[in-house]
């Protein structure tokens, strides 16, 4: 079942941004791997699908770019959308596909300039994350 977050404002032309994101817990499941940008916003690692990429192919590429790690992609957690306006005031729909994943070998340094990987406590997710549908996916992943 598709979960929808945010408010759709009538009259706005929303651009769809389809993305794939990883839910990576530590072994105790009390911390989650996040990406923090230079503005101090927290997100799940992952991002937009390019051209004809498959979901898993996209997630492997994004994880390498943002974290420097190869990953093992596990079970599909779910799909959720969020209506919002970007920092440039563009109306967007983030159509997120969420997967459990585990870090394998670190094979390079991250190449995203303003992205920093950070493990955060599960209790901090609600207050630190920008997107509600990322919080929803983390909570759903915790129950699996």
PARONU-770939 format. One record per residue: y, x, z of N, C-alpha, C in turn; chain. Coordinates in steps of 0.2 Angstrom, whole numbers, always signed. Layout:
<atoms>
<atom n_yy="Y" n_xx="X" n_zz="Z" ca_yy="Y" ca_xx="X" ca_zz="Z" c_yy="Y" c_xx="X" c_zz="Z" lodren="A"/>
...
</atoms>
This chain:
<atoms>
<atom n_yy="-6" n_xx="+4" n_zz="+0" ca_yy="+0" ca_xx="+0" ca_zz="+0" c_yy="+6" c_xx="+4" c_zz="+0" lodren="A"/>
<atom n_yy="+11" n_xx="+3" n_zz="-4" ca_yy="+17" ca_xx="+7" ca_zz="-5" c_yy="+22" c_xx="+5" c_zz="+0" lodren="A"/>
<atom n_yy="+25" n_xx="+10" n_zz="+4" ca_yy="+30" ca_xx="+9" ca_zz="+9" c_yy="+37" c_xx="+10" c_zz="+6" lodren="A"/>
<atom n_yy="+42" n_xx="+6" n_zz="+8" ca_yy="+48" ca_xx="+7" ca_zz="+5" c_yy="+53" c_xx="+8" c_zz="+11" lodren="A"/>
<atom n_yy="+58" n_xx="+13" n_zz="+10" ca_yy="+62" ca_xx="+15" ca_zz="+15" c_yy="+69" c_xx="+15" c_zz="+12" lodren="A"/>
<atom n_yy="+74" n_xx="+14" n_zz="+16" ca_yy="+81" ca_xx="+14" ca_zz="+14" c_yy="+83" c_xx="+7" c_zz="+11" lodren="A"/>
<atom n_yy="+89" n_xx="+7" n_zz="+9" ca_yy="+92" ca_xx="+0" ca_zz="+7" c_yy="+94" c_xx="+1" c_zz="-1" lodren="A"/>
<atom n_yy="+91" n_xx="-4" n_zz="-5" ca_yy="+93" ca_xx="-4" ca_zz="-12" c_yy="+99" c_xx="-8" c_zz="-12" lodren="A"/>
<atom n_yy="+105" n_xx="-5" n_zz="-15" ca_yy="+111" ca_xx="-8" ca_zz="-15" c_yy="+112" c_xx="-11" c_zz="-22" lodren="A"/>
<atom n_yy="+113" n_xx="-17" n_zz="-23" ca_yy="+114" ca_xx="-20" ca_zz="-29" c_yy="+119" c_xx="-17" c_zz="-34" lodren="A"/>
<atom n_yy="+118" n_xx="-17" n_zz="-40" ca_yy="+123" ca_xx="-14" ca_zz="-45" c_yy="+123" c_xx="-7" c_zz="-45" lodren="A"/>
<atom n_yy="+119" n_xx="-3" n_zz="-42" ca_yy="+119" ca_xx="+4" ca_zz="-43" c_yy="+113" c_xx="+6" c_zz="-47" lodren="A"/>
<atom n_yy="+114" n_xx="+11" n_zz="-51" ca_yy="+108" ca_xx="+13" ca_zz="-56" c_yy="+105" c_xx="+19" c_zz="-53" lodren="A"/>
<atom n_yy="+99" n_xx="+17" n_zz="-50" ca_yy="+95" ca_xx="+23" ca_zz="-46" c_yy="+91" c_xx="+27" c_zz="-51" lodren="A"/>
<atom n_yy="+91" n_xx="+33" n_zz="-50" ca_yy="+87" ca_xx="+38" ca_zz="-54" c_yy="+81" c_xx="+39" c_zz="-50" lodren="A"/>
<atom n_yy="+75" n_xx="+39" n_zz="-53" ca_yy="+69" ca_xx="+40" ca_zz="-49" c_yy="+67" c_xx="+48" c_zz="-49" lodren="A"/>
<atom n_yy="+66" n_xx="+50" n_zz="-43" ca_yy="+64" ca_xx="+57" ca_zz="-42" c_yy="+57" c_xx="+57" c_zz="-39" lodren="A"/>
<atom n_yy="+52" n_xx="+58" n_zz="-44" ca_yy="+45" ca_xx="+58" ca_zz="-41" c_yy="+43" c_xx="+65" c_zz="-38" lodren="A"/>
<atom n_yy="+41" n_xx="+66" n_zz="-32" ca_yy="+39" ca_xx="+72" ca_zz="-29" c_yy="+33" c_xx="+72" c_zz="-25" lodren="A"/>
<atom n_yy="+30" n_xx="+78" n_zz="-24" ca_yy="+24" ca_xx="+78" ca_zz="-21" c_yy="+25" c_xx="+83" c_zz="-15" lodren="A"/>
<atom n_yy="+22" n_xx="+81" n_zz="-9" ca_yy="+24" ca_xx="+85" ca_zz="-3" c_yy="+18" c_xx="+86" c_zz="+1" lodren="A"/>
<atom n_yy="+18" n_xx="+92" n_zz="+5" ca_yy="+12" ca_xx="+94" ca_zz="+9" c_yy="+13" c_xx="+93" c_zz="+16" lodren="A"/>
<atom n_yy="+8" n_xx="+90" n_zz="+20" ca_yy="+8" ca_xx="+89" ca_zz="+27" c_yy="+3" c_xx="+95" c_zz="+30" lodren="A"/>
<atom n_yy="+7" n_xx="+100" n_zz="+33" ca_yy="+3" ca_xx="+106" ca_zz="+35" c_yy="+4" c_xx="+106" c_zz="+43" lodren="A"/>
<atom n_yy="-1" n_xx="+104" n_zz="+46" ca_yy="-1" ca_xx="+105" ca_zz="+54" c_yy="-4" c_xx="+112" c_zz="+56" lodren="A"/>
<atom n_yy="-2" n_xx="+114" n_zz="+62" ca_yy="-5" ca_xx="+120" ca_zz="+65" c_yy="-12" c_xx="+117" c_zz="+68" lodren="A"/>
<atom n_yy="-16" n_xx="+122" n_zz="+71" ca_yy="-23" ca_xx="+120" ca_zz="+73" c_yy="-23" c_xx="+115" c_zz="+78" lodren="A"/>
<atom n_yy="-18" n_xx="+115" n_zz="+83" ca_yy="-17" ca_xx="+110" ca_zz="+88" c_yy="-14" c_xx="+103" c_zz="+86" lodren="A"/>
<atom n_yy="-12" n_xx="+103" n_zz="+80" ca_yy="-8" ca_xx="+97" ca_zz="+77" c_yy="-2" c_xx="+95" c_zz="+82" lodren="A"/>
<atom n_yy="+1" n_xx="+100" n_zz="+85" ca_yy="+7" ca_xx="+98" ca_zz="+88" c_yy="+13" c_xx="+101" c_zz="+85" lodren="A"/>
<atom n_yy="+12" n_xx="+105" n_zz="+79" ca_yy="+18" ca_xx="+107" ca_zz="+75" c_yy="+16" c_xx="+106" c_zz="+68" lodren="A"/>
<atom n_yy="+22" n_xx="+105" n_zz="+64" ca_yy="+21" ca_xx="+104" ca_zz="+57" c_yy="+26" c_xx="+109" c_zz="+53" lodren="A"/>
<atom n_yy="+23" n_xx="+111" n_zz="+47" ca_yy="+27" ca_xx="+116" ca_zz="+43" c_yy="+32" c_xx="+112" c_zz="+40" lodren="A"/>
<atom n_yy="+38" n_xx="+115" n_zz="+40" ca_yy="+44" ca_xx="+112" ca_zz="+37" c_yy="+48" c_xx="+117" c_zz="+33" lodren="A"/>
<atom n_yy="+52" n_xx="+114" n_zz="+28" ca_yy="+57" ca_xx="+118" ca_zz="+25" c_yy="+64" c_xx="+116" c_zz="+27" lodren="A"/>
<atom n_yy="+68" n_xx="+121" n_zz="+29" ca_yy="+75" ca_xx="+120" ca_zz="+32" c_yy="+79" c_xx="+123" c_zz="+26" lodren="A"/>
<atom n_yy="+84" n_xx="+119" n_zz="+24" ca_yy="+89" ca_xx="+121" ca_zz="+19" c_yy="+95" c_xx="+124" c_zz="+23" lodren="A"/>
<atom n_yy="+100" n_xx="+127" n_zz="+19" ca_yy="+106" ca_xx="+130" ca_zz="+22" c_yy="+110" c_xx="+126" c_zz="+25" lodren="A"/>
<atom n_yy="+110" n_xx="+119" n_zz="+24" ca_yy="+114" ca_xx="+114" ca_zz="+27" c_yy="+111" c_xx="+112" c_zz="+34" lodren="A"/>
<atom n_yy="+105" n_xx="+115" n_zz="+35" ca_yy="+102" ca_xx="+113" ca_zz="+42" c_yy="+97" c_xx="+107" c_zz="+41" lodren="A"/>
<atom n_yy="+96" n_xx="+104" n_zz="+35" ca_yy="+92" ca_xx="+98" ca_zz="+34" c_yy="+84" c_xx="+100" c_zz="+34" lodren="A"/>
<atom n_yy="+80" n_xx="+96" n_zz="+37" ca_yy="+73" ca_xx="+98" ca_zz="+37" c_yy="+69" c_xx="+93" c_zz="+32" lodren="A"/>
<atom n_yy="+64" n_xx="+96" n_zz="+28" ca_yy="+60" ca_xx="+92" ca_zz="+24" c_yy="+53" c_xx="+95" c_zz="+24" lodren="A"/>
<atom n_yy="+48" n_xx="+91" n_zz="+21" ca_yy="+42" ca_xx="+93" ca_zz="+20" c_yy="+42" c_xx="+98" c_zz="+14" lodren="A"/>
<atom n_yy="+38" n_xx="+103" n_zz="+14" ca_yy="+37" ca_xx="+107" ca_zz="+8" c_yy="+35" c_xx="+103" c_zz="+2" lodren="A"/>
<atom n_yy="+37" n_xx="+105" n_zz="-3" ca_yy="+35" ca_xx="+101" ca_zz="-9" c_yy="+42" c_xx="+100" c_zz="-14" lodren="A"/>
<atom n_yy="+41" n_xx="+96" n_zz="-19" ca_yy="+46" ca_xx="+94" ca_zz="-23" c_yy="+45" c_xx="+90" c_zz="-29" lodren="A"/>
<atom n_yy="+49" n_xx="+91" n_zz="-34" ca_yy="+49" ca_xx="+87" ca_zz="-40" c_yy="+44" c_xx="+89" c_zz="-45" lodren="A"/>
<atom n_yy="+41" n_xx="+84" n_zz="-48" ca_yy="+36" ca_xx="+85" ca_zz="-53" c_yy="+40" c_xx="+87" c_zz="-60" lodren="A"/>
<atom n_yy="+37" n_xx="+93" n_zz="-63" ca_yy="+40" ca_xx="+95" ca_zz="-69" c_yy="+36" c_xx="+93" c_zz="-75" lodren="A"/>
<atom n_yy="+39" n_xx="+91" n_zz="-80" ca_yy="+36" ca_xx="+90" ca_zz="-87" c_yy="+29" c_xx="+86" c_zz="-86" lodren="A"/>
<atom n_yy="+24" n_xx="+88" n_zz="-88" ca_yy="+17" ca_xx="+85" ca_zz="-87" c_yy="+13" c_xx="+87" c_zz="-82" lodren="A"/>
<atom n_yy="+16" n_xx="+90" n_zz="-77" ca_yy="+12" ca_xx="+93" ca_zz="-71" c_yy="+8" c_xx="+87" c_zz="-68" lodren="A"/>
<atom n_yy="+2" n_xx="+89" n_zz="-65" ca_yy="-2" ca_xx="+84" ca_zz="-61" c_yy="+1" c_xx="+85" c_zz="-54" lodren="A"/>
<atom n_yy="-1" n_xx="+80" n_zz="-50" ca_yy="+2" ca_xx="+80" ca_zz="-43" c_yy="+0" c_xx="+87" c_zz="-39" lodren="A"/>
<atom n_yy="-7" n_xx="+89" n_zz="-40" ca_yy="-9" ca_xx="+95" ca_zz="-36" c_yy="-6" c_xx="+101" c_zz="-39" lodren="A"/>
<atom n_yy="-6" n_xx="+101" n_zz="-45" ca_yy="-2" ca_xx="+107" ca_zz="-49" c_yy="+5" c_xx="+108" c_zz="-46" lodren="A"/>
<atom n_yy="+8" n_xx="+102" n_zz="-46" ca_yy="+15" ca_xx="+102" ca_zz="-44" c_yy="+16" c_xx="+105" c_zz="-36" lodren="A"/>
<atom n_yy="+11" n_xx="+102" n_zz="-32" ca_yy="+11" ca_xx="+104" ca_zz="-25" c_yy="+10" c_xx="+112" c_zz="-24" lodren="A"/>
<atom n_yy="+5" n_xx="+114" n_zz="-28" ca_yy="+3" ca_xx="+121" ca_zz="-28" c_yy="+9" c_xx="+126" c_zz="-30" lodren="A"/>
<atom n_yy="+13" n_xx="+124" n_zz="-35" ca_yy="+19" ca_xx="+128" ca_zz="-38" c_yy="+24" c_xx="+127" c_zz="-32" lodren="A"/>
<atom n_yy="+26" n_xx="+121" n_zz="-30" ca_yy="+31" ca_xx="+121" ca_zz="-25" c_yy="+30" c_xx="+124" c_zz="-19" lodren="A"/>
<atom n_yy="+24" n_xx="+124" n_zz="-16" ca_yy="+22" ca_xx="+128" ca_zz="-10" c_yy="+23" c_xx="+135" c_zz="-11" lodren="A"/>
<atom n_yy="+21" n_xx="+138" n_zz="-17" ca_yy="+22" ca_xx="+145" ca_zz="-18" c_yy="+29" c_xx="+147" c_zz="-19" lodren="A"/>
<atom n_yy="+33" n_xx="+143" n_zz="-22" ca_yy="+40" ca_xx="+144" ca_zz="-23" c_yy="+44" c_xx="+144" c_zz="-16" lodren="A"/>
<atom n_yy="+42" n_xx="+139" n_zz="-12" ca_yy="+46" ca_xx="+137" ca_zz="-5" c_yy="+43" c_xx="+141" c_zz="+1" lodren="A"/>
<atom n_yy="+36" n_xx="+143" n_zz="+1" ca_yy="+33" ca_xx="+146" ca_zz="+6" c_yy="+30" c_xx="+153" c_zz="+5" lodren="A"/>
<atom n_yy="+29" n_xx="+154" n_zz="-1" ca_yy="+25" ca_xx="+160" ca_zz="-3" c_yy="+18" c_xx="+160" c_zz="-2" lodren="A"/>
<atom n_yy="+15" n_xx="+154" n_zz="+0" ca_yy="+8" ca_xx="+154" ca_zz="+1" c_yy="+4" c_xx="+150" c_zz="-4" lodren="A"/>
<atom n_yy="-2" n_xx="+152" n_zz="-5" ca_yy="-7" ca_xx="+148" ca_zz="-9" c_yy="-9" c_xx="+142" c_zz="-4" lodren="A"/>
<atom n_yy="-11" n_xx="+137" n_zz="-6" ca_yy="-13" ca_xx="+131" ca_zz="-2" c_yy="-20" c_xx="+128" c_zz="-4" lodren="A"/>
<atom n_yy="-23" n_xx="+125" n_zz="+1" ca_yy="-29" ca_xx="+121" ca_zz="-1" c_yy="-27" c_xx="+114" c_zz="+0" lodren="A"/>
<atom n_yy="-27" n_xx="+110" n_zz="-5" ca_yy="-25" ca_xx="+103" ca_zz="-4" c_yy="-30" c_xx="+99" c_zz="-2" lodren="A"/>
<atom n_yy="-29" n_xx="+95" n_zz="+3" ca_yy="-34" ca_xx="+90" ca_zz="+6" c_yy="-33" c_xx="+83" c_zz="+4" lodren="A"/>
<atom n_yy="-34" n_xx="+79" n_zz="+8" ca_yy="-34" ca_xx="+71" ca_zz="+7" c_yy="-27" c_xx="+69" c_zz="+5" lodren="A"/>
<atom n_yy="-27" n_xx="+64" n_zz="+1" ca_yy="-21" ca_xx="+60" ca_zz="-1" c_yy="-19" c_xx="+55" c_zz="+5" lodren="A"/>
<atom n_yy="-13" n_xx="+56" n_zz="+8" ca_yy="-11" ca_xx="+52" ca_zz="+14" c_yy="-7" c_xx="+46" c_zz="+11" lodren="A"/>
<atom n_yy="-3" n_xx="+46" n_zz="+6" ca_yy="+0" ca_xx="+40" ca_zz="+4" c_yy="+6" c_xx="+41" c_zz="+0" lodren="A"/>
<atom n_yy="+8" n_xx="+35" n_zz="-3" ca_yy="+14" ca_xx="+35" ca_zz="-7" c_yy="+20" c_xx="+31" c_zz="-4" lodren="A"/>
<atom n_yy="+26" n_xx="+34" n_zz="-4" ca_yy="+31" ca_xx="+30" ca_zz="-1" c_yy="+38" c_xx="+31" c_zz="-5" lodren="A"/>
<atom n_yy="+42" n_xx="+27" n_zz="-5" ca_yy="+49" ca_xx="+28" ca_zz="-9" c_yy="+54" c_xx="+27" c_zz="-4" lodren="A"/>
<atom n_yy="+60" n_xx="+30" n_zz="-5" ca_yy="+66" ca_xx="+30" ca_zz="-1" c_yy="+72" c_xx="+29" c_zz="-6" lodren="A"/>
<atom n_yy="+76" n_xx="+24" n_zz="-5" ca_yy="+82" ca_xx="+23" ca_zz="-8" c_yy="+87" c_xx="+27" c_zz="-4" lodren="A"/>
<atom n_yy="+91" n_xx="+31" n_zz="-7" ca_yy="+97" ca_xx="+34" ca_zz="-4" c_yy="+102" c_xx="+37" c_zz="-9" lodren="A"/>
<atom n_yy="+108" n_xx="+39" n_zz="-6" ca_yy="+113" ca_xx="+42" ca_zz="-11" c_yy="+113" c_xx="+50" c_zz="-9" lodren="A"/>
<atom n_yy="+113" n_xx="+54" n_zz="-14" ca_yy="+113" ca_xx="+61" ca_zz="-13" c_yy="+119" c_xx="+64" c_zz="-10" lodren="A"/>
<atom n_yy="+120" n_xx="+70" n_zz="-9" ca_yy="+126" ca_xx="+73" ca_zz="-6" c_yy="+132" c_xx="+72" c_zz="-11" lodren="A"/>
<atom n_yy="+130" n_xx="+72" n_zz="-18" ca_yy="+134" ca_xx="+71" ca_zz="-23" c_yy="+136" c_xx="+64" c_zz="-25" lodren="A"/>
<atom n_yy="+133" n_xx="+59" n_zz="-20" ca_yy="+134" ca_xx="+52" ca_zz="-21" c_yy="+130" c_xx="+49" c_zz="-27" lodren="A"/>
<atom n_yy="+125" n_xx="+52" n_zz="-29" ca_yy="+121" ca_xx="+49" ca_zz="-34" c_yy="+116" c_xx="+45" c_zz="-31" lodren="A"/>
<atom n_yy="+115" n_xx="+38" n_zz="-34" ca_yy="+110" ca_xx="+34" ca_zz="-31" c_yy="+103" c_xx="+36" c_zz="-33" lodren="A"/>
<atom n_yy="+98" n_xx="+38" n_zz="-28" ca_yy="+92" ca_xx="+41" ca_zz="-30" c_yy="+86" c_xx="+37" c_zz="-27" lodren="A"/>
<atom n_yy="+80" n_xx="+37" n_zz="-30" ca_yy="+74" ca_xx="+34" ca_zz="-27" c_yy="+70" c_xx="+40" c_zz="-26" lodren="A"/>
<atom n_yy="+68" n_xx="+42" n_zz="-20" ca_yy="+63" ca_xx="+48" ca_zz="-20" c_yy="+56" c_xx="+44" c_zz="-19" lodren="A"/>
<atom n_yy="+52" n_xx="+45" n_zz="-24" ca_yy="+45" ca_xx="+42" ca_zz="-25" c_yy="+40" c_xx="+48" c_zz="-23" lodren="A"/>
<atom n_yy="+39" n_xx="+48" n_zz="-16" ca_yy="+35" ca_xx="+53" ca_zz="-13" c_yy="+27" c_xx="+52" c_zz="-13" lodren="A"/>
<atom n_yy="+23" n_xx="+57" n_zz="-15" ca_yy="+16" ca_xx="+57" ca_zz="-14" c_yy="+14" c_xx="+62" c_zz="-9" lodren="A"/>
<atom n_yy="+11" n_xx="+61" n_zz="-4" ca_yy="+10" ca_xx="+65" ca_zz="+2" c_yy="+2" c_xx="+67" c_zz="+2" lodren="A"/>
<atom n_yy="+1" n_xx="+73" n_zz="+3" ca_yy="-6" ca_xx="+76" ca_zz="+4" c_yy="-6" c_xx="+81" c_zz="+10" lodren="A"/>
<atom n_yy="-12" n_xx="+80" n_zz="+13" ca_yy="-14" ca_xx="+85" ca_zz="+19" c_yy="-15" c_xx="+92" c_zz="+15" lodren="A"/>
<atom n_yy="-13" n_xx="+97" n_zz="+18" ca_yy="-14" ca_xx="+104" ca_zz="+15" c_yy="-15" c_xx="+109" c_zz="+21" lodren="A"/>
<atom n_yy="-18" n_xx="+115" n_zz="+19" ca_yy="-19" ca_xx="+120" ca_zz="+23" c_yy="-16" c_xx="+127" c_zz="+20" lodren="A"/>
<atom n_yy="-13" n_xx="+131" n_zz="+23" ca_yy="-11" ca_xx="+137" ca_zz="+20" c_yy="-16" c_xx="+142" c_zz="+20" lodren="A"/>
<atom n_yy="-16" n_xx="+145" n_zz="+14" ca_yy="-21" ca_xx="+151" ca_zz="+13" c_yy="-18" c_xx="+157" c_zz="+13" lodren="A"/>
<atom n_yy="-18" n_xx="+162" n_zz="+8" ca_yy="-15" ca_xx="+168" ca_zz="+8" c_yy="-8" c_xx="+168" c_zz="+6" lodren="A"/>
<atom n_yy="-4" n_xx="+172" n_zz="+10" ca_yy="+3" ca_xx="+173" ca_zz="+8" c_yy="+3" c_xx="+178" c_zz="+2" lodren="A"/>
<atom n_yy="+5" n_xx="+176" n_zz="-4" ca_yy="+5" ca_xx="+181" ca_zz="-10" c_yy="+11" c_xx="+183" c_zz="-13" lodren="A"/>
<atom n_yy="+17" n_xx="+180" n_zz="-10" ca_yy="+23" ca_xx="+182" ca_zz="-12" c_yy="+29" c_xx="+180" c_zz="-7" lodren="A"/>
<atom n_yy="+35" n_xx="+182" n_zz="-8" ca_yy="+40" ca_xx="+180" ca_zz="-4" c_yy="+43" c_xx="+173" c_zz="-7" lodren="A"/>
<atom n_yy="+45" n_xx="+169" n_zz="-3" ca_yy="+48" ca_xx="+162" ca_zz="-6" c_yy="+53" c_xx="+164" c_zz="-11" lodren="A"/>
<atom n_yy="+54" n_xx="+160" n_zz="-16" ca_yy="+59" ca_xx="+162" ca_zz="-21" c_yy="+65" c_xx="+157" c_zz="-21" lodren="A"/>
<atom n_yy="+64" n_xx="+151" n_zz="-17" ca_yy="+70" ca_xx="+147" ca_zz="-16" c_yy="+75" c_xx="+150" c_zz="-11" lodren="A"/>
<atom n_yy="+81" n_xx="+151" n_zz="-14" ca_yy="+86" ca_xx="+155" ca_zz="-10" c_yy="+88" c_xx="+152" c_zz="-3" lodren="A"/>
<atom n_yy="+89" n_xx="+145" n_zz="-3" ca_yy="+92" ca_xx="+142" ca_zz="+3" c_yy="+87" c_xx="+138" c_zz="+7" lodren="A"/>
<atom n_yy="+80" n_xx="+140" n_zz="+6" ca_yy="+75" ca_xx="+137" ca_zz="+9" c_yy="+72" c_xx="+141" c_zz="+14" lodren="A"/>
<atom n_yy="+71" n_xx="+139" n_zz="+20" ca_yy="+67" ca_xx="+143" ca_zz="+25" c_yy="+62" c_xx="+140" c_zz="+29" lodren="A"/>
<atom n_yy="+56" n_xx="+143" n_zz="+29" ca_yy="+50" ca_xx="+139" ca_zz="+32" c_yy="+51" c_xx="+139" c_zz="+39" lodren="A"/>
<atom n_yy="+49" n_xx="+134" n_zz="+43" ca_yy="+50" ca_xx="+134" ca_zz="+50" c_yy="+45" c_xx="+129" c_zz="+53" lodren="A"/>
<atom n_yy="+41" n_xx="+131" n_zz="+58" ca_yy="+36" ca_xx="+126" ca_zz="+61" c_yy="+40" c_xx="+123" c_zz="+67" lodren="A"/>
<atom n_yy="+40" n_xx="+116" n_zz="+67" ca_yy="+43" ca_xx="+112" ca_zz="+72" c_yy="+39" c_xx="+108" c_zz="+76" lodren="A"/>
<atom n_yy="+40" n_xx="+106" n_zz="+82" ca_yy="+36" ca_xx="+102" ca_zz="+86" c_yy="+36" c_xx="+95" c_zz="+83" lodren="A"/>
<atom n_yy="+30" n_xx="+92" n_zz="+83" ca_yy="+29" ca_xx="+85" ca_zz="+81" c_yy="+34" c_xx="+80" c_zz="+84" lodren="A"/>
<atom n_yy="+36" n_xx="+81" n_zz="+90" ca_yy="+41" ca_xx="+77" ca_zz="+94" c_yy="+48" c_xx="+77" c_zz="+91" lodren="A"/>
<atom n_yy="+49" n_xx="+82" n_zz="+87" ca_yy="+56" ca_xx="+83" ca_zz="+84" c_yy="+57" c_xx="+80" c_zz="+77" lodren="A"/>
<atom n_yy="+51" n_xx="+78" n_zz="+74" ca_yy="+52" ca_xx="+76" ca_zz="+67" c_yy="+57" c_xx="+70" c_zz="+66" lodren="A"/>
<atom n_yy="+57" n_xx="+65" n_zz="+70" ca_yy="+61" ca_xx="+59" ca_zz="+69" c_yy="+69" c_xx="+61" c_zz="+69" lodren="A"/>
<atom n_yy="+70" n_xx="+66" n_zz="+74" ca_yy="+77" ca_xx="+68" ca_zz="+74" c_yy="+80" c_xx="+73" c_zz="+69" lodren="A"/>
<atom n_yy="+75" n_xx="+77" n_zz="+67" ca_yy="+77" ca_xx="+82" ca_zz="+62" c_yy="+76" c_xx="+81" c_zz="+55" lodren="A"/>
<atom n_yy="+72" n_xx="+76" n_zz="+53" ca_yy="+70" ca_xx="+75" ca_zz="+46" c_yy="+76" c_xx="+71" c_zz="+43" lodren="A"/>
<atom n_yy="+77" n_xx="+72" n_zz="+37" ca_yy="+82" ca_xx="+68" ca_zz="+33" c_yy="+79" c_xx="+62" c_zz="+30" lodren="A"/>
<atom n_yy="+73" n_xx="+62" n_zz="+28" ca_yy="+70" ca_xx="+57" ca_zz="+24" c_yy="+65" c_xx="+53" c_zz="+29" lodren="A"/>
<atom n_yy="+66" n_xx="+46" n_zz="+30" ca_yy="+61" ca_xx="+43" ca_zz="+34" c_yy="+54" c_xx="+42" c_zz="+31" lodren="A"/>
<atom n_yy="+54" n_xx="+43" n_zz="+25" ca_yy="+47" ca_xx="+42" ca_zz="+22" c_yy="+43" c_xx="+49" c_zz="+23" lodren="A"/>
<atom n_yy="+46" n_xx="+54" n_zz="+24" ca_yy="+43" ca_xx="+60" ca_zz="+26" c_yy="+40" c_xx="+59" c_zz="+33" lodren="A"/>
<atom n_yy="+44" n_xx="+56" n_zz="+38" ca_yy="+42" ca_xx="+55" ca_zz="+45" c_yy="+36" c_xx="+50" c_zz="+45" lodren="A"/>
<atom n_yy="+36" n_xx="+45" n_zz="+41" ca_yy="+31" ca_xx="+40" ca_zz="+40" c_yy="+24" c_xx="+44" c_zz="+38" lodren="A"/>
<atom n_yy="+25" n_xx="+48" n_zz="+33" ca_yy="+19" ca_xx="+52" ca_zz="+30" c_yy="+16" c_xx="+57" c_zz="+36" lodren="A"/>
<atom n_yy="+20" n_xx="+60" n_zz="+40" ca_yy="+18" ca_xx="+64" ca_zz="+45" c_yy="+14" c_xx="+60" c_zz="+50" lodren="A"/>
<atom n_yy="+17" n_xx="+55" n_zz="+52" ca_yy="+14" ca_xx="+51" ca_zz="+57" c_yy="+7" c_xx="+48" c_zz="+55" lodren="A"/>
<atom n_yy="+7" n_xx="+46" n_zz="+48" ca_yy="+0" ca_xx="+44" ca_zz="+45" c_yy="-5" c_xx="+49" c_zz="+45" lodren="A"/>
<atom n_yy="-2" n_xx="+55" n_zz="+43" ca_yy="-7" ca_xx="+61" ca_zz="+43" c_yy="-10" c_xx="+63" c_zz="+50" lodren="A"/>
<atom n_yy="-6" n_xx="+62" n_zz="+55" ca_yy="-8" ca_xx="+63" ca_zz="+62" c_yy="-14" c_xx="+59" c_zz="+64" lodren="A"/>
<atom n_yy="-14" n_xx="+53" n_zz="+61" ca_yy="-19" ca_xx="+48" ca_zz="+63" c_yy="-26" c_xx="+49" c_zz="+59" lodren="A"/>
<atom n_yy="-26" n_xx="+53" n_zz="+54" ca_yy="-32" ca_xx="+54" ca_zz="+50" c_yy="-36" c_xx="+59" c_zz="+53" lodren="A"/>
</atoms>
